[in-house]
Amino acid sequence: MLSRIIAAAVQGIDAISVDIEVSVEWGTGAVMVGLPDTAVKESTERVRCAIGNAGYKYPRKAVVINLSPADIKKEGSAYDLPIAIGILAGNEEISCDKLERYMLMGELSLDGSLRPIKGALPMAILAREMKLDGFILPKQNATEAAVVNNLNVYGVDNIIEVIKFLNNEIELEPTIVDTRAEFAQAQGLFPYDFSEVKGQEQVKRAFEVACAGGHNILLIGSPGSGKSMMAKRLPSILPPLTLSEALETTKIHSVAGKLSQGTTLLSVRPYRAPHHTISPVALVGGGTYPTPGEISLAHNGVLFLDELPEFNRSVLEVMRQPLEDRHISISRAKYSIDYPASFMLVASMNPCPCGYYGHPTKQCICTPHQRHQYMSKISGPLLDRIDLQVEVQPVNFDQMSSKAPGEPSAAIRERVIKARAIQSLRFKNHPGVHCNAQMTPSLLHQYAEPDAEGMAQLRQAITSMNMSARAYDRILKVARTIADLDGSVTVRSPHIMEAIAYRNLDRSNYFNL
């Protein structure tokens, strides 16, 4: 007998429909076709044991399993449940009345219990688009998939529940999640706050500008000056995720298997801080079994690279295209995948190998050649893509010992949200542009042209510092953000001057050491 089960495969961060056709005929052996990988091929043995241990009979006949469409590679163990149900239906142990109205996915243990899968959220979105009656999957993934409205999501513990449900012996209760209520409740919970930071007002201001416009920022300072400590507090002043941003971000983490059990939607912007030994593939994504990399896991959030020159040069250079295009295209011999990568790059570094060049009290022991070699680890094109380059000076004793709290993150965040609201209104007729950092050259000309005095100052800075055309654009974008924080419709001279002051590495004393 022939049976058909609806399943799904993940490509990029989206899911596509997969039909699992099972034919049980006279003969012996089991054959699986349709471009399965090793994990899918091994499912026949897991399925055999799971069916037997659940109290049902595996057919002593020839079993042919076809995974359609046959030109798409099927990966992972999530096809165990639909294959098992297809075999039992082909053996006439399950009624076929409901089979074509539900999507089934799940990994089977040998005792018939179900284990969690990756990519449940995009699969649930596909099930809703296909207008199916429901989606049956492991209970650990139920809350994740239930954020998709207008779809019945049934979380089950084992294959026995699925069989009895399909045979109309029991009813399953759909998992209900009030997405908006949980999303609103979880926002605003941050472990770190800027009120704990003593001094560093200039750096706090730079962070405020960066968050208000979505700009990339680089901190240069000696060890112990507070670079990493302040970077950890950056999410507390970023504007809250919108519901659509939260859904897209959650999809990426779902596909990568990074969602903790019971998670519905990610309500706080992601903060990723990979170690400097990371490989290019781990950063941008890909691999034998394609998964999102760190830059995609940081989508709609922050990617923090501590000790930037310690990263491999090839790792840093692969970020140049995503920083411009805000997505990453991965092309291999067997696949081509696009992942979103609209992240805010935050990096830190020492000014020299010993870390004390320019320190007010400690002596640098590096030679000019060593300092130049150290700075040369970061290419000019990458530095051009970093909007704000800020020096971080050590905090003096009086500031450290002060008992007065600093400005809280909530106050800074309020100003950031107001500036982002101005930008949302400005770019409402420009799809794909949400903040000043994403402005195109035509939008720069339209919204960021400075007044005559500001243009004269910009001309002098570009000429004297020998800046590139990209640096010119970055200064205008940052100046536009500063003007938004100031509540100014036009970009004026003070805004240009502050934006130029954030281009520390364009100064000659950093490159002619």
LUMSE-298845 format. One record per residue (C-alpha): residue number from 1; chain; x, y, z. Coordinates in steps of 0.2 Angstrom, whole numbers. Example, Ala and Ser with C-alpha at 12.3 -4.5 7.8 and 13.67 -1.06 7.14 Angstrom:
! residues 2
seq->1; mol->A; xx->62; yy->-22; zz->39
seq->2; mol->A; xx->68; yy->-5; zz->36
***
This chain:
! residues 513
seq->1; mol->A; xx->0; yy->0; zz->0
seq->2; mol->A; xx->6; yy->18; zz->-4
seq->3; mol->A; xx->5; yy->32; zz->9
seq->4; mol->A; xx->10; yy->50; zz->8
seq->5; mol->A; xx->16; yy->61; zz->23
seq->6; mol->A; xx->20; yy->80; zz->23
seq->7; mol->A; xx->36; yy->85; zz->30
seq->8; mol->A; xx->48; yy->100; zz->27
seq->9; mol->A; xx->66; yy->104; zz->24
seq->10; mol->A; xx->76; yy->120; zz->29
seq->11; mol->A; xx->85; yy->130; zz->15
seq->12; mol->A; xx->93; yy->145; zz->22
seq->13; mol->A; xx->81; yy->152; zz->35
seq->14; mol->A; xx->65; yy->146; zz->26
seq->15; mol->A; xx->57; yy->129; zz->24
seq->16; mol->A; xx->51; yy->120; zz->9
seq->17; mol->A; xx->39; yy->106; zz->7
seq->18; mol->A; xx->45; yy->88; zz->6
seq->19; mol->A; xx->33; yy->74; zz->2
seq->20; mol->A; xx->38; yy->57; zz->10
seq->21; mol->A; xx->30; yy->43; zz->0
seq->22; mol->A; xx->31; yy->25; zz->7
seq->23; mol->A; xx->26; yy->10; zz->-3
seq->24; mol->A; xx->25; yy->-7; zz->7
seq->25; mol->A; xx->25; yy->-22; zz->-5
seq->26; mol->A; xx->29; yy->-40; zz->-6
seq->27; mol->A; xx->47; yy->-43; zz->-5
seq->28; mol->A; xx->61; yy->-40; zz->7
seq->29; mol->A; xx->73; yy->-25; zz->12
seq->30; mol->A; xx->71; yy->-7; zz->13
seq->31; mol->A; xx->76; yy->6; zz->0
seq->32; mol->A; xx->77; yy->25; zz->2
seq->33; mol->A; xx->78; yy->37; zz->-12
seq->34; mol->A; xx->77; yy->56; zz->-15
seq->35; mol->A; xx->94; yy->62; zz->-10
seq->36; mol->A; xx->95; yy->58; zz->8
seq->37; mol->A; xx->111; yy->61; zz->18
seq->38; mol->A; xx->118; yy->48; zz->30
seq->39; mol->A; xx->108; yy->53; zz->45
seq->40; mol->A; xx->92; yy->51; zz->35
seq->41; mol->A; xx->97; yy->34; zz->28
seq->42; mol->A; xx->101; yy->28; zz->46
seq->43; mol->A; xx->83; yy->33; zz->51
seq->44; mol->A; xx->77; yy->16; zz->44
seq->45; mol->A; xx->85; yy->7; zz->59
seq->46; mol->A; xx->79; yy->19; zz->72
seq->47; mol->A; xx->62; yy->18; zz->65
seq->48; mol->A; xx->62; yy->-1; zz->65
seq->49; mol->A; xx->67; yy->-1; zz->84
seq->50; mol->A; xx->55; yy->13; zz->88
seq->51; mol->A; xx->40; yy->5; zz->80
seq->52; mol->A; xx->44; yy->-12; zz->89
seq->53; mol->A; xx->47; yy->-4; zz->106
seq->54; mol->A; xx->31; yy->6; zz->104
seq->55; mol->A; xx->21; yy->-10; zz->103
seq->56; mol->A; xx->18; yy->-10; zz->84
seq->57; mol->A; xx->24; yy->-22; zz->70
seq->58; mol->A; xx->37; yy->-17; zz->57
seq->59; mol->A; xx->31; yy->-24; zz->40
seq->60; mol->A; xx->41; yy->-40; zz->35
seq->61; mol->A; xx->39; yy->-34; zz->17
seq->62; mol->A; xx->49; yy->-23; zz->5
seq->63; mol->A; xx->48; yy->-5; zz->10
seq->64; mol->A; xx->52; yy->9; zz->-3
seq->65; mol->A; xx->54; yy->27; zz->4
seq->66; mol->A; xx->54; yy->42; zz->-8
seq->67; mol->A; xx->58; yy->59; zz->-2
seq->68; mol->A; xx->52; yy->72; zz->-15
seq->69; mol->A; xx->57; yy->83; zz->-23
seq->70; mol->A; xx->72; yy->72; zz->-27
seq->71; mol->A; xx->84; yy->86; zz->-32
seq->72; mol->A; xx->85; yy->94; zz->-14
seq->73; mol->A; xx->96; yy->86; zz->-1
seq->74; mol->A; xx->87; yy->80; zz->14
seq->75; mol->A; xx->98; yy->81; zz->30
seq->76; mol->A; xx->96; yy->77; zz->48
seq->77; mol->A; xx->86; yy->66; zz->59
seq->78; mol->A; xx->70; yy->76; zz->59
seq->79; mol->A; xx->62; yy->64; zz->46
seq->80; mol->A; xx->61; yy->49; zz->58
seq->81; mol->A; xx->43; yy->53; zz->63
seq->82; mol->A; xx->35; yy->55; zz->46
seq->83; mol->A; xx->45; yy->40; zz->39
seq->84; mol->A; xx->39; yy->29; zz->53
seq->85; mol->A; xx->21; yy->35; zz->51
seq->86; mol->A; xx->22; yy->32; zz->33
seq->87; mol->A; xx->28; yy->14; zz->35
seq->88; mol->A; xx->14; yy->11; zz->47
seq->89; mol->A; xx->1; yy->18; zz->36
seq->90; mol->A; xx->8; yy->8; zz->21
seq->91; mol->A; xx->6; yy->-7; zz->32
seq->92; mol->A; xx->-12; yy->-2; zz->36
seq->93; mol->A; xx->-10; yy->0; zz->54
seq->94; mol->A; xx->-14; yy->19; zz->53
seq->95; mol->A; xx->-29; yy->27; zz->45
seq->96; mol->A; xx->-24; yy->38; zz->30
seq->97; mol->A; xx->-39; yy->50; zz->32
seq->98; mol->A; xx->-29; yy->64; zz->42
seq->99; mol->A; xx->-11; yy->61; zz->34
seq->100; mol->A; xx->-12; yy->74; zz->21
seq->101; mol->A; xx->-19; yy->87; zz->32
seq->102; mol->A; xx->-5; yy->88; zz->45
seq->103; mol->A; xx->14; yy->91; zz->44
seq->104; mol->A; xx->24; yy->79; zz->54
seq->105; mol->A; xx->43; yy->81; zz->60
seq->106; mol->A; xx->53; yy->74; zz->74
seq->107; mol->A; xx->68; yy->63; zz->78
seq->108; mol->A; xx->64; yy->46; zz->86
seq->109; mol->A; xx->73; yy->38; zz->100
seq->110; mol->A; xx->74; yy->19; zz->100
seq->111; mol->A; xx->60; yy->18; zz->113
seq->112; mol->A; xx->48; yy->28; zz->102
seq->113; mol->A; xx->50; yy->45; zz->112
seq->114; mol->A; xx->53; yy->61; zz->102
seq->115; mol->A; xx->68; yy->72; zz->103
seq->116; mol->A; xx->68; yy->91; zz->98
seq->117; mol->A; xx->73; yy->96; zz->80
seq->118; mol->A; xx->80; yy->112; zz->72
seq->119; mol->A; xx->70; yy->124; zz->62
seq->120; mol->A; xx->53; yy->121; zz->69
seq->121; mol->A; xx->48; yy->140; zz->67
seq->122; mol->A; xx->51; yy->141; zz->48
seq->123; mol->A; xx->43; yy->124; zz->46
seq->124; mol->A; xx->27; yy->130; zz->56
seq->125; mol->A; xx->27; yy->146; zz->44
seq->126; mol->A; xx->27; yy->134; zz->29
seq->127; mol->A; xx->13; yy->123; zz->37
seq->128; mol->A; xx->2; yy->139; zz->39
seq->129; mol->A; xx->6; yy->145; zz->21
seq->130; mol->A; xx->0; yy->127; zz->15
seq->131; mol->A; xx->-16; yy->129; zz->25
seq->132; mol->A; xx->-14; yy->113; zz->34
seq->133; mol->A; xx->-25; yy->108; zz->49
seq->134; mol->A; xx->-10; yy->107; zz->60
seq->135; mol->A; xx->9; yy->103; zz->63
seq->136; mol->A; xx->14; yy->88; zz->74
seq->137; mol->A; xx->31; yy->89; zz->82
seq->138; mol->A; xx->41; yy->85; zz->98
seq->139; mol->A; xx->34; yy->94; zz->113
seq->140; mol->A; xx->51; yy->103; zz->116
seq->141; mol->A; xx->48; yy->113; zz->100
seq->142; mol->A; xx->29; yy->116; zz->103
seq->143; mol->A; xx->31; yy->134; zz->110
seq->144; mol->A; xx->43; yy->139; zz->97
seq->145; mol->A; xx->32; yy->134; zz->83
seq->146; mol->A; xx->16; yy->140; zz->92
seq->147; mol->A; xx->21; yy->158; zz->89
seq->148; mol->A; xx->14; yy->156; zz->71
seq->149; mol->A; xx->-4; yy->161; zz->72
seq->150; mol->A; xx->-19; yy->153; zz->63
seq->151; mol->A; xx->-10; yy->136; zz->65
seq->152; mol->A; xx->-14; yy->122; zz->77
seq->153; mol->A; xx->3; yy->116; zz->84
seq->154; mol->A; xx->3; yy->99; zz->93
seq->155; mol->A; xx->17; yy->95; zz->104
seq->156; mol->A; xx->19; yy->76; zz->107
seq->157; mol->A; xx->30; yy->65; zz->118
seq->158; mol->A; xx->31; yy->49; zz->108
seq->159; mol->A; xx->25; yy->41; zz->93
seq->160; mol->A; xx->11; yy->32; zz->101
seq->161; mol->A; xx->2; yy->48; zz->104
seq->162; mol->A; xx->4; yy->52; zz->86
seq->163; mol->A; xx->-3; yy->35; zz->80
seq->164; mol->A; xx->-18; yy->36; zz->92
seq->165; mol->A; xx->-22; yy->54; zz->86
seq->166; mol->A; xx->-21; yy->49; zz->68
seq->167; mol->A; xx->-32; yy->33; zz->72
seq->168; mol->A; xx->-45; yy->45; zz->81
seq->169; mol->A; xx->-42; yy->36; zz->97
seq->170; mol->A; xx->-37; yy->52; zz->106
seq->171; mol->A; xx->-37; yy->71; zz->104
seq->172; mol->A; xx->-22; yy->82; zz->106
seq->173; mol->A; xx->-23; yy->99; zz->113
seq->174; mol->A; xx->-15; yy->112; zz->103
seq->175; mol->A; xx->-1; yy->123; zz->111
seq->176; mol->A; xx->-7; yy->141; zz->113
seq->177; mol->A; xx->5; yy->155; zz->115
seq->178; mol->A; xx->0; yy->173; zz->117
seq->179; mol->A; xx->15; yy->180; zz->107
seq->180; mol->A; xx->12; yy->198; zz->109
seq->181; mol->A; xx->10; yy->197; zz->128
seq->182; mol->A; xx->26; yy->186; zz->130
seq->183; mol->A; xx->35; yy->197; zz->118
seq->184; mol->A; xx->31; yy->213; zz->128
seq->185; mol->A; xx->34; yy->205; zz->145
seq->186; mol->A; xx->52; yy->199; zz->141
seq->187; mol->A; xx->58; yy->216; zz->134
seq->188; mol->A; xx->68; yy->227; zz->144
seq->189; mol->A; xx->77; yy->214; zz->155
seq->190; mol->A; xx->96; yy->217; zz->154
seq->191; mol->A; xx->109; yy->210; zz->166
seq->192; mol->A; xx->121; yy->225; zz->163
seq->193; mol->A; xx->117; yy->244; zz->164
seq->194; mol->A; xx->127; yy->260; zz->160
seq->195; mol->A; xx->124; yy->267; zz->177
seq->196; mol->A; xx->138; yy->255; zz->183
seq->197; mol->A; xx->151; yy->263; zz->172
seq->198; mol->A; xx->161; yy->277; zz->180
seq->199; mol->A; xx->167; yy->291; zz->169
seq->200; mol->A; xx->170; yy->288; zz->151
seq->201; mol->A; xx->157; yy->301; zz->145
seq->202; mol->A; xx->164; yy->302; zz->128
seq->203; mol->A; xx->163; yy->284; zz->125
seq->204; mol->A; xx->145; yy->283; zz->131
seq->205; mol->A; xx->141; yy->297; zz->119
seq->206; mol->A; xx->149; yy->288; zz->105
seq->207; mol->A; xx->139; yy->272; zz->110
seq->208; mol->A; xx->123; yy->283; zz->110
seq->209; mol->A; xx->126; yy->289; zz->93
seq->210; mol->A; xx->131; yy->272; zz->86
seq->211; mol->A; xx->115; yy->264; zz->93
seq->212; mol->A; xx->104; yy->279; zz->87
seq->213; mol->A; xx->109; yy->277; zz->69
seq->214; mol->A; xx->114; yy->258; zz->68
seq->215; mol->A; xx->133; yy->263; zz->65
seq->216; mol->A; xx->148; yy->252; zz->67
seq->217; mol->A; xx->160; yy->257; zz->81
seq->218; mol->A; xx->178; yy->253; zz->85
seq->219; mol->A; xx->185; yy->256; zz->103
seq->220; mol->A; xx->204; yy->259; zz->104
seq->221; mol->A; xx->212; yy->259; zz->122
seq->222; mol->A; xx->224; yy->251; zz->134
seq->223; mol->A; xx->220; yy->236; zz->144
seq->224; mol->A; xx->208; yy->239; zz->158
seq->225; mol->A; xx->201; yy->255; zz->151
seq->226; mol->A; xx->184; yy->247; zz->151
seq->227; mol->A; xx->181; yy->243; zz->132
seq->228; mol->A; xx->173; yy->225; zz->134
seq->229; mol->A; xx->164; yy->230; zz->150
seq->230; mol->A; xx->155; yy->245; zz->141
seq->231; mol->A; xx->152; yy->234; zz->125
seq->232; mol->A; xx->142; yy->221; zz->136
seq->233; mol->A; xx->130; yy->235; zz->141
seq->234; mol->A; xx->127; yy->240; zz->123
seq->235; mol->A; xx->111; yy->230; zz->121
seq->236; mol->A; xx->103; yy->239; zz->136
seq->237; mol->A; xx->102; yy->255; zz->125
seq->238; mol->A; xx->98; yy->248; zz->108
seq->239; mol->A; xx->80; yy->251; zz->103
seq->240; mol->A; xx->68; yy->236; zz->106
seq->241; mol->A; xx->65; yy->223; zz->93
seq->242; mol->A; xx->49; yy->225; zz->83
seq->243; mol->A; xx->38; yy->210; zz->81
seq->244; mol->A; xx->44; yy->207; zz->63
seq->245; mol->A; xx->62; yy->208; zz->68
seq->246; mol->A; xx->60; yy->196; zz->82
seq->247; mol->A; xx->52; yy->184; zz->71
seq->248; mol->A; xx->66; yy->184; zz->58
seq->249; mol->A; xx->79; yy->184; zz->72
seq->250; mol->A; xx->71; yy->169; zz->80
seq->251; mol->A; xx->70; yy->160; zz->63
seq->252; mol->A; xx->89; yy->161; zz->62
seq->253; mol->A; xx->92; yy->155; zz->79
seq->254; mol->A; xx->79; yy->141; zz->76
seq->255; mol->A; xx->88; yy->135; zz->61
seq->256; mol->A; xx->105; yy->135; zz->70
seq->257; mol->A; xx->98; yy->125; zz->84
seq->258; mol->A; xx->102; yy->140; zz->96
seq->259; mol->A; xx->85; yy->142; zz->104
seq->260; mol->A; xx->83; yy->135; zz->122
seq->261; mol->A; xx->69; yy->124; zz->126
seq->262; mol->A; xx->52; yy->133; zz->129
seq->263; mol->A; xx->58; yy->149; zz->120
seq->264; mol->A; xx->44; yy->157; zz->110
seq->265; mol->A; xx->51; yy->173; zz->102
seq->266; mol->A; xx->68; yy->182; zz->105
seq->267; mol->A; xx->63; yy->198; zz->113
seq->268; mol->A; xx->80; yy->206; zz->116
seq->269; mol->A; xx->92; yy->210; zz->102
seq->270; mol->A; xx->106; yy->197; zz->100
seq->271; mol->A; xx->123; yy->200; zz->106
seq->272; mol->A; xx->137; yy->188; zz->99
seq->273; mol->A; xx->155; yy->189; zz->105
seq->274; mol->A; xx->165; yy->175; zz->96
seq->275; mol->A; xx->183; yy->171; zz->101
seq->276; mol->A; xx->197; yy->177; zz->90
seq->277; mol->A; xx->201; yy->159; zz->85
seq->278; mol->A; xx->185; yy->158; zz->75
seq->279; mol->A; xx->186; yy->152; zz->57
seq->280; mol->A; xx->179; yy->161; zz->42
seq->281; mol->A; xx->165; yy->147; zz->40
seq->282; mol->A; xx->160; yy->149; zz->58
seq->283; mol->A; xx->159; yy->168; zz->56
seq->284; mol->A; xx->149; yy->169; zz->39
seq->285; mol->A; xx->140; yy->152; zz->39
seq->286; mol->A; xx->140; yy->137; zz->28
seq->287; mol->A; xx->149; yy->120; zz->31
seq->288; mol->A; xx->145; yy->103; zz->25
seq->289; mol->A; xx->128; yy->105; zz->33
seq->290; mol->A; xx->124; yy->123; zz->30
seq->291; mol->A; xx->121; yy->133; zz->46
seq->292; mol->A; xx->120; yy->152; zz->49
seq->293; mol->A; xx->137; yy->159; zz->56
seq->294; mol->A; xx->140; yy->172; zz->69
seq->295; mol->A; xx->136; yy->187; zz->58
seq->296; mol->A; xx->119; yy->180; zz->55
seq->297; mol->A; xx->116; yy->175; zz->73
seq->298; mol->A; xx->119; yy->193; zz->76
seq->299; mol->A; xx->106; yy->199; zz->64
seq->300; mol->A; xx->96; yy->214; zz->71
seq->301; mol->A; xx->109; yy->214; zz->85
seq->302; mol->A; xx->127; yy->216; zz->90
seq->303; mol->A; xx->142; yy->207; zz->84
seq->304; mol->A; xx->157; yy->211; zz->96
seq->305; mol->A; xx->174; yy->207; zz->91
seq->306; mol->A; xx->186; yy->209; zz->106
seq->307; mol->A; xx->205; yy->212; zz->102
seq->308; mol->A; xx->201; yy->214; zz->83
seq->309; mol->A; xx->219; yy->213; zz->77
seq->310; mol->A; xx->220; yy->195; zz->85
seq->311; mol->A; xx->207; yy->189; zz->73
seq->312; mol->A; xx->214; yy->180; zz->57
seq->313; mol->A; xx->215; yy->192; zz->43
seq->314; mol->A; xx->205; yy->181; zz->31
seq->315; mol->A; xx->191; yy->181; zz->45
seq->316; mol->A; xx->190; yy->200; zz->45
seq->317; mol->A; xx->190; yy->202; zz->26
seq->318; mol->A; xx->175; yy->190; zz->24
seq->319; mol->A; xx->165; yy->203; zz->34
seq->320; mol->A; xx->167; yy->217; zz->21
seq->321; mol->A; xx->153; yy->212; zz->9
seq->322; mol->A; xx->141; yy->208; zz->23
seq->323; mol->A; xx->144; yy->225; zz->31
seq->324; mol->A; xx->139; yy->234; zz->15
seq->325; mol->A; xx->125; yy->222; zz->9
seq->326; mol->A; xx->118; yy->217; zz->25
seq->327; mol->A; xx->116; yy->199; zz->19
seq->328; mol->A; xx->129; yy->185; zz->16
seq->329; mol->A; xx->128; yy->174; zz->0
seq->330; mol->A; xx->137; yy->157; zz->2
seq->331; mol->A; xx->140; yy->147; zz->-14
seq->332; mol->A; xx->147; yy->130; zz->-13
seq->333; mol->A; xx->148; yy->116; zz->-26
seq->334; mol->A; xx->132; yy->108; zz->-19
seq->335; mol->A; xx->122; yy->123; zz->-13
seq->336; mol->A; xx->120; yy->141; zz->-13
seq->337; mol->A; xx->111; yy->150; zz->2
seq->338; mol->A; xx->108; yy->168; zz->7
seq->339; mol->A; xx->107; yy->172; zz->26
seq->340; mol->A; xx->103; yy->189; zz->33
seq->341; mol->A; xx->117; yy->198; zz->41
seq->342; mol->A; xx->111; yy->216; zz->46
seq->343; mol->A; xx->121; yy->218; zz->62
seq->344; mol->A; xx->130; yy->232; zz->71
seq->345; mol->A; xx->148; yy->228; zz->72
seq->346; mol->A; xx->157; yy->233; zz->89
seq->347; mol->A; xx->175; yy->230; zz->90
seq->348; mol->A; xx->189; yy->234; zz->102
seq->349; mol->A; xx->208; yy->234; zz->101
seq->350; mol->A; xx->224; yy->240; zz->110
seq->351; mol->A; xx->234; yy->254; zz->101
seq->352; mol->A; xx->249; yy->243; zz->100
seq->353; mol->A; xx->256; yy->225; zz->105
seq->354; mol->A; xx->260; yy->230; zz->123
seq->355; mol->A; xx->244; yy->240; zz->124
seq->356; mol->A; xx->251; yy->256; zz->132
seq->357; mol->A; xx->254; yy->267; zz->117
seq->358; mol->A; xx->247; yy->284; zz->121
seq->359; mol->A; xx->243; yy->279; zz->140
seq->360; mol->A; xx->244; yy->294; zz->151
seq->361; mol->A; xx->255; yy->286; zz->164
seq->362; mol->A; xx->262; yy->269; zz->158
seq->363; mol->A; xx->277; yy->268; zz->145
seq->364; mol->A; xx->275; yy->259; zz->128
seq->365; mol->A; xx->289; yy->247; zz->125
seq->366; mol->A; xx->284; yy->244; zz->107
seq->367; mol->A; xx->295; yy->251; zz->92
seq->368; mol->A; xx->287; yy->261; zz->79
seq->369; mol->A; xx->288; yy->247; zz->67
seq->370; mol->A; xx->279; yy->235; zz->79
seq->371; mol->A; xx->265; yy->247; zz->81
seq->372; mol->A; xx->264; yy->250; zz->63
seq->373; mol->A; xx->263; yy->231; zz->60
seq->374; mol->A; xx->250; yy->229; zz->73
seq->375; mol->A; xx->239; yy->242; zz->65
seq->376; mol->A; xx->242; yy->234; zz->48
seq->377; mol->A; xx->233; yy->219; zz->54
seq->378; mol->A; xx->217; yy->228; zz->50
seq->379; mol->A; xx->215; yy->233; zz->32
seq->380; mol->A; xx->210; yy->250; zz->27
seq->381; mol->A; xx->194; yy->245; zz->18
seq->382; mol->A; xx->188; yy->237; zz->34
seq->383; mol->A; xx->192; yy->252; zz->44
seq->384; mol->A; xx->183; yy->263; zz->31
seq->385; mol->A; xx->167; yy->252; zz->35
seq->386; mol->A; xx->168; yy->257; zz->53
seq->387; mol->A; xx->159; yy->273; zz->56
seq->388; mol->A; xx->165; yy->278; zz->73
seq->389; mol->A; xx->183; yy->275; zz->79
seq->390; mol->A; xx->184; yy->281; zz->97
seq->391; mol->A; xx->199; yy->282; zz->109
seq->392; mol->A; xx->196; yy->275; zz->127
seq->393; mol->A; xx->206; yy->283; zz->140
seq->394; mol->A; xx->209; yy->275; zz->157
seq->395; mol->A; xx->198; yy->280; zz->171
seq->396; mol->A; xx->207; yy->290; zz->185
seq->397; mol->A; xx->205; yy->286; zz->204
seq->398; mol->A; xx->193; yy->300; zz->208
seq->399; mol->A; xx->181; yy->293; zz->194
seq->400; mol->A; xx->183; yy->275; zz->200
seq->401; mol->A; xx->180; yy->279; zz->218
seq->402; mol->A; xx->165; yy->291; zz->215
seq->403; mol->A; xx->149; yy->284; zz->223
seq->404; mol->A; xx->138; yy->294; zz->211
seq->405; mol->A; xx->129; yy->282; zz->199
seq->406; mol->A; xx->131; yy->286; zz->180
seq->407; mol->A; xx->117; yy->290; zz->169
seq->408; mol->A; xx->106; yy->274; zz->168
seq->409; mol->A; xx->104; yy->264; zz->152
seq->410; mol->A; xx->85; yy->268; zz->152
seq->411; mol->A; xx->88; yy->287; zz->150
seq->412; mol->A; xx->100; yy->284; zz->135
seq->413; mol->A; xx->89; yy->271; zz->127
seq->414; mol->A; xx->74; yy->284; zz->128
seq->415; mol->A; xx->85; yy->296; zz->117
seq->416; mol->A; xx->90; yy->282; zz->105
seq->417; mol->A; xx->72; yy->277; zz->103
seq->418; mol->A; xx->67; yy->295; zz->99
seq->419; mol->A; xx->80; yy->296; zz->86
seq->420; mol->A; xx->76; yy->280; zz->78
seq->421; mol->A; xx->57; yy->286; zz->77
seq->422; mol->A; xx->63; yy->301; zz->67
seq->423; mol->A; xx->72; yy->289; zz->55
seq->424; mol->A; xx->58; yy->277; zz->53
seq->425; mol->A; xx->47; yy->292; zz->48
seq->426; mol->A; xx->60; yy->298; zz->36
seq->427; mol->A; xx->63; yy->282; zz->28
seq->428; mol->A; xx->45; yy->275; zz->28
seq->429; mol->A; xx->44; yy->276; zz->8
seq->430; mol->A; xx->61; yy->268; zz->6
seq->431; mol->A; xx->60; yy->249; zz->8
seq->432; mol->A; xx->75; yy->241; zz->16
seq->433; mol->A; xx->81; yy->257; zz->24
seq->434; mol->A; xx->77; yy->258; zz->43
seq->435; mol->A; xx->91; yy->268; zz->50
seq->436; mol->A; xx->104; yy->281; zz->45
seq->437; mol->A; xx->118; yy->268; zz->43
seq->438; mol->A; xx->108; yy->260; zz->29
seq->439; mol->A; xx->106; yy->276; zz->19
seq->440; mol->A; xx->111; yy->275; zz->0
seq->441; mol->A; xx->121; yy->289; zz->-9
seq->442; mol->A; xx->105; yy->296; zz->-16
seq->443; mol->A; xx->97; yy->297; zz->2
seq->444; mol->A; xx->113; yy->305; zz->9
seq->445; mol->A; xx->111; yy->319; zz->-4
seq->446; mol->A; xx->93; yy->321; zz->0
seq->447; mol->A; xx->94; yy->320; zz->19
seq->448; mol->A; xx->112; yy->323; zz->25
seq->449; mol->A; xx->118; yy->337; zz->16
seq->450; mol->A; xx->126; yy->349; zz->28
seq->451; mol->A; xx->125; yy->368; zz->29
seq->452; mol->A; xx->138; yy->379; zz->20
seq->453; mol->A; xx->149; yy->380; zz->36
seq->454; mol->A; xx->148; yy->361; zz->39
seq->455; mol->A; xx->152; yy->358; zz->21
seq->456; mol->A; xx->168; yy->369; zz->22
seq->457; mol->A; xx->174; yy->360; zz->38
seq->458; mol->A; xx->170; yy->343; zz->30
seq->459; mol->A; xx->180; yy->348; zz->14
seq->460; mol->A; xx->195; yy->353; zz->25
seq->461; mol->A; xx->195; yy->337; zz->35
seq->462; mol->A; xx->194; yy->326; zz->20
seq->463; mol->A; xx->208; yy->335; zz->12
seq->464; mol->A; xx->220; yy->336; zz->27
seq->465; mol->A; xx->217; yy->318; zz->33
seq->466; mol->A; xx->216; yy->311; zz->15
seq->467; mol->A; xx->200; yy->301; zz->18
seq->468; mol->A; xx->192; yy->290; zz->6
seq->469; mol->A; xx->175; yy->293; zz->-2
seq->470; mol->A; xx->168; yy->279; zz->9
seq->471; mol->A; xx->174; yy->289; zz->24
seq->472; mol->A; xx->166; yy->304; zz->17
seq->473; mol->A; xx->149; yy->295; zz->17
seq->474; mol->A; xx->151; yy->288; zz->34
seq->475; mol->A; xx->154; yy->305; zz->42
seq->476; mol->A; xx->138; yy->312; zz->34
seq->477; mol->A; xx->128; yy->297; zz->40
seq->478; mol->A; xx->135; yy->299; zz->58
seq->479; mol->A; xx->132; yy->318; zz->57
seq->480; mol->A; xx->114; yy->315; zz->52
seq->481; mol->A; xx->112; yy->304; zz->67
seq->482; mol->A; xx->119; yy->317; zz->78
seq->483; mol->A; xx->107; yy->330; zz->71
seq->484; mol->A; xx->93; yy->318; zz->75
seq->485; mol->A; xx->98; yy->316; zz->93
seq->486; mol->A; xx->99; yy->335; zz->93
seq->487; mol->A; xx->81; yy->336; zz->86
seq->488; mol->A; xx->88; yy->346; zz->71
seq->489; mol->A; xx->80; yy->345; zz->54
seq->490; mol->A; xx->97; yy->350; zz->45
seq->491; mol->A; xx->114; yy->344; zz->47
seq->492; mol->A; xx->124; yy->359; zz->55
seq->493; mol->A; xx->143; yy->363; zz->58
seq->494; mol->A; xx->143; yy->356; zz->76
seq->495; mol->A; xx->136; yy->339; zz->70
seq->496; mol->A; xx->149; yy->338; zz->56
seq->497; mol->A; xx->163; yy->342; zz->69
seq->498; mol->A; xx->158; yy->329; zz->81
seq->499; mol->A; xx->156; yy->316; zz->67
seq->500; mol->A; xx->174; yy->320; zz->61
seq->501; mol->A; xx->180; yy->318; zz->79
seq->502; mol->A; xx->175; yy->300; zz->78
seq->503; mol->A; xx->187; yy->296; zz->64
seq->504; mol->A; xx->202; yy->294; zz->76
seq->505; mol->A; xx->211; yy->281; zz->65
seq->506; mol->A; xx->211; yy->293; zz->50
seq->507; mol->A; xx->223; yy->304; zz->59
seq->508; mol->A; xx->241; yy->303; zz->54
seq->509; mol->A; xx->248; yy->298; zz->71
seq->510; mol->A; xx->240; yy->281; zz->69
seq->511; mol->A; xx->247; yy->277; zz->53
seq->512; mol->A; xx->264; yy->286; zz->53
seq->513; mol->A; xx->270; yy->279; zz->69
***
